[in-house]
Structure formats: C-alpha cells, structure tokens
C-alpha cells in the first residue's frame, strides 16, 4: 500500500498547476449601454436609488480576450470587470510567455500557489466554550438592536453576501433550517474550487452566518433573521496566498451583479505563505492591496462592505488586515459583553492615518453555532463584523431611501466614542436606535429633532439630535418643576449627549434651549 501511494503522488508533483492574474488594456470597444446584460435588475435598481451611474468598470471583460487565453490552453477560473482581468491556470508554465506577448495584455502576475497542511484549519475558528448561557441577546442589546427589531425591521427584503472560507453543514444544521424553508438562501458559489457547493468546506463561514441568520427561537437568533443570503467561498483555509484577494474581488463583483445590498467579509490579509506576496503596514492605506481596492469599488457601486478589523492586536503585526483599511467601508473591532476591548482586536489607524476600525461590537465570547448542531461561543472580529452587518441590514431596511454612505455615517455618528475616537475601538460601539433617528429625521431646519431612547430603560444617558451644532442648554425636571440636572453643551456634532441622574420609574420633563428657541419633551422612565 505504501508503494501504491507513492505511485499516485509522483504524477501530481510533476503536473503542478500554475495560476496567474492577467490584466487587459481595454474593454474591446464595448458600449456602456450593454452593461445591463451583466447586472441584474435588482443591482440596477440599487444604483438608481443612490444615483450611481454605470461606468466603464461595469462592462464585462471582453470575450475575445478571454477566448484568446483559452485558445492558448489556459483554463479561465475567475474574471473581474472592475480590474479588467482574468484568473487562469495551466499545467504548462511556458504558455504564459505566449499570453504575455498578446497586444492587449498589460500585466501577468504569477500567484505561485502552494498548499500547506490542513492542520492549520483548526486555528481559524477556536471554540472556547461548549456551553450556552443565552448571551446572544447581549450581542444585539449592546447595539440597541432589539429596538430596531421591535419596530418590525429584521432584515426583510435585504440581501447580504457572505464572503468566507466555507459554510460547512449549513444545509444540515437546525439553526439554518428556516433559512432554507423560507427561501432565504439565494445561492452559493465557490470561487476557489469553481463549483456551486460550499457546504463541505471550512466551518468558519457557518459560524459567521449564524450571528446574522440563525433562527432558533428561545436559543439563538441572529441580528438579521429575515434577510436573504448569498454564500460565497473565496478563502482557501489550507493556505494563505494572494490569489485569495482576487477570489474576493470576483466574489464582490458577483455580489454587485446580483443586487446584494451588504457584503460581510470576516477575512483579513497581511502576510502569506510566500514572503514575496506579503503586505506591509505602509500598504494599508486603502489604495494599495488588491482586496482593499476591490472593497472601495464595491462601496462605489452602492453596497455596504462590513469587514473584520483583524485579530492581530496582541501579536507583532498589531495593525489591521486588508481590506479593513479601505475607506468608505465599515471596519469592525471587537469588545466583550461588558463593552471592554478584547486584546486581540486589531489596532488602527490606517497607514494614511484615517480612523480605523470604524466601529466595534461583541467579538469576545461571541455566541455562534457549531457544526455539532449546538450553540457555543467563540472569539474574533470575524463575529463582531457580521453582527454589525446584520444590524446594518435592518437599519437600511428601515431607511430604504438613504445611500450606503448616509447609512454608514449615521452608524459611526451614533457610536459612543464618536467625538473622541481611538485606535482600538474606532468611533466605538454604535447605537442603532440613534442611527435610525438620524436617518429618519425629515425636518432638517428645526433646531430640535428628537430625543432617544424614550421611553428610557436602564440607561444613564439620553441623546438629543439637532440640525445645526451650536450652544445648547438643557434641564431635566420632575413634573412638579424640581430641577434634577442642568448642563450647558457646546458641540460640533448633531448628536448631543445628555447625562442624567439615576431616576425612579415615572414621567419627567426635558427642556432644551437651542439658540433662541425653547423646547420641551416628556421623558418616560420604565423598569
């Protein structure tokens, strides 16, 4: 049997597969009007809603250029209209010289891929607690997400593309049964293996999906249980190679073309198995790495990209992993249930000194689902990111007329460190009730907009929203007129934090003096 194994191994080593990225000079003279053939009706509607015009980057890769690569003997694996290129493979490395000599080929990149031991897989998702104590509610409650759910916004009508390393057993586990029964799984594609099935690969994406879409009432419910999902495998967990960033690019384009609203990416790239491919911190400027450039393009096409910041906070790298450095996306750090930062959450800023991460959510001892068909907990910004992605879907559902930029800005403005961001948590933990209030405001000229939360329950702070920042004075009174709190506030932010004392159950009066206008609001305090 030993000799038989060697006989099979020898041909494999002699016929190694070589993979390349081929960049083209143009789109072959195609007319922009033809882009409707590569974009779904839903994708076009999403762009029209945000006044985003189609452009040359939406034109497909010219088919004659693709066929030229095939004619030379290359297998086409993936293609990118945004980067105007294709990923190809061949067993004959000498063929690449013929391809590079074609007049419309501008660049050929050799990925030099190789696999490492599958033993690395166990390090990608470390289950730290096999028991479940009902902590999933805290993941939602920390963000005031339950208030959005109670308003009837649980992700219905929103499409989320999850880009990950695999979704093992999602088609078998109890937590996802309702997703299939209700046709909430829109489809899947494996950009690594070039096949539709993603359910036999790594379990990381399954755990990520559970924080958004799990539906076991009384046990575990995710942050957007009514959303619909595209499950896209881009990461080969058996190796770490730059080719995975190009897989991600192609998956993001696919998400755009089918009309996805949100991309969640619980992946991050810094160094690789081949040292020549390594990124440096200087590369993390949002404009250098392939995956970060792809994330920026996805945002420009009208999607919201949520990316884990990375788990490098307590090791020598320390900083973000790409694409978390990209601008115009949400990069997510991690905290524990008590809202203290985790030590592993990657630090910002980006190399060009932008605030990163954008916001933070629970990533320490996070409630997730297991391939063993039970609820457990795990660590990582891999889980804080989808928690935010799910809540963002609910928020956008509540405010469908807003652009992706407006929604992201409201989320960051609602976070508890917005006026004093730091390198560990960014703008802090967002408050989706506040974000919804910012987006829902119609009268932008009135000096006083609204007060949240109201009714008030187990809070020590209120928030007022003003159209124009200026000096504001507030007072909190009993209905009998007794002054309980008084403060003068000067802020450049539209969100005014109102510190209040511990209050008994009852009704109180909040009075605000904004410029020359005096306004009052009744505040209800419940248990």
Residue, then its C-alpha position, 0 to 999 in steps of 0.5 A: x500500500x505504501x508503494x501504491x501511494x507513492x505511485x499516485x503522488x509522483x504524477x501530481x508533483x510533476x503536473x503542478x498547476x500554475x495560476x496567474x492574474x492577467x490584466x487587459x488594456x481595454x474593454x474591446x470597444x464595448x458600449x456602456x449601454x450593454x452593461x445591463x446584460x451583466x447586472x441584474x435588475x435588482x443591482x440596477x435598481x440599487x444604483x438608481x436609488x443612490x444615483x450611481x451611474x454605470x461606468x466603464x468598470x461595469x462592462x464585462x471583460x471582453x470575450x475575445x480576450x478571454x477566448x484568446x487565453x483559452x485558445x492558448x490552453x489556459x483554463x479561465x477560473x475567475x474574471x473581474x470587470x472592475x480590474x479588467x482581468x482574468x484568473x487562469x491556470x495551466x499545467x504548462x508554465x511556458x504558455x504564459x510567455x505566449x499570453x504575455x506577448x498578446x497586444x492587449x495584455x498589460x500585466x501577468x502576475x504569477x500567484x505561485x500557489x502552494x498548499x500547506x497542511x490542513x492542520x492549520x484549519x483548526x486555528x481559524x475558528x477556536x471554540x472556547x466554550x461548549x456551553x450556552x448561557x443565552x448571551x446572544x441577546x447581549x450581542x444585539x442589546x449592546x447595539x440597541x438592536x432589539x429596538x430596531x427589531x421591535x419596530x418590525x425591521x429584521x432584515x426583510x427584503x435585504x440581501x447580504x453576501x457572505x464572503x468566507x472560507x466555507x459554510x460547512x453543514x449549513x444545509x444540515x444544521x437546525x439553526x439554518x433550517x428556516x433559512x432554507x424553508x423560507x427561501x432565504x438562501x439565494x445561492x452559493x458559489x465557490x470561487x476557489x474550487x469553481x463549483x456551486x457547493x460550499x457546504x463541505x468546506x471550512x466551518x468558519x463561514x457557518x459560524x459567521x452566518x449564524x450571528x446574522x441568520x440563525x433562527x432558533x427561537x428561545x436559543x439563538x437568533x441572529x441580528x438579521x433573521x429575515x434577510x436573504x443570503x448569498x454564500x460565497x467561498x473565496x478563502x482557501x483555509x489550507x493556505x494563505x496566498x494572494x490569489x485569495x484577494x482576487x477570489x474576493x474581488x470576483x466574489x464582490x463583483x458577483x455580489x454587485x451583479x446580483x443586487x446584494x445590498x451588504x457584503x460581510x467579509x470576516x477575512x483579513x490579509x497581511x502576510x502569506x505563505x510566500x514572503x514575496x506576496x506579503x503586505x506591509x503596514x505602509x500598504x494599508x492605506x486603502x489604495x494599495x492591496x488588491x482586496x482593499x481596492x476591490x472593497x472601495x469599488x464595491x462601496x462605489x457601486x452602492x453596497x455596504x462592505x462590513x469587514x473584520x478589523x483583524x485579530x492581530x492586536x496582541x501579536x507583532x503585526x498589531x495593525x489591521x488586515x486588508x481590506x479593513x483599511x479601505x475607506x468608505x467601508x465599515x471596519x469592525x473591532x471587537x469588545x466583550x459583553x461588558x463593552x471592554x476591548x478584547x486584546x486581540x482586536x486589531x489596532x488602527x489607524x490606517x497607514x494614511x492615518x484615517x480612523x480605523x476600525x470604524x466601529x466595534x461590537x461583541x467579538x469576545x465570547x461571541x455566541x455562534x453555532x457549531x457544526x455539532x448542531x449546538x450553540x457555543x461561543x467563540x472569539x474574533x472580529x470575524x463575529x463582531x463584523x457580521x453582527x454589525x452587518x446584520x444590524x446594518x441590514x435592518x437599519x437600511x431596511x428601515x431607511x430604504x431611501x438613504x445611500x450606503x454612505x448616509x447609512x454608514x455615517x449615521x452608524x459611526x455618528x451614533x457610536x459612543x466614542x464618536x467625538x473622541x475616537x481611538x485606535x482600538x475601538x474606532x468611533x466605538x460601539x454604535x447605537x442603532x436606535x440613534x442611527x435610525x433617528x438620524x436617518x429618519x429625521x425629515x425636518x432638517x431646519x428645526x433646531x430640535x429633532x428628537x430625543x432617544x431612547x424614550x421611553x428610557x430603560x436602564x440607561x444613564x444617558x439620553x441623546x438629543x439630535x439637532x440640525x445645526x451644532x451650536x450652544x445648547x442648554x438643557x434641564x431635566x425636571x420632575x413634573x412638579x418643576x424640581x430641577x434634577x440636572x442642568x448642563x450647558x453643551x457646546x458641540x460640533x456634532x448633531x448628536x448631543x449627549x445628555x447625562x442624567x441622574x439615576x431616576x425612579x420609574x415615572x414621567x419627567x420633563x426635558x427642556x432644551x434651549x437651542x439658540x433662541x428657541x425653547x423646547x420641551x419633551x416628556x421623558x418616560x422612565x420604565x423598569 
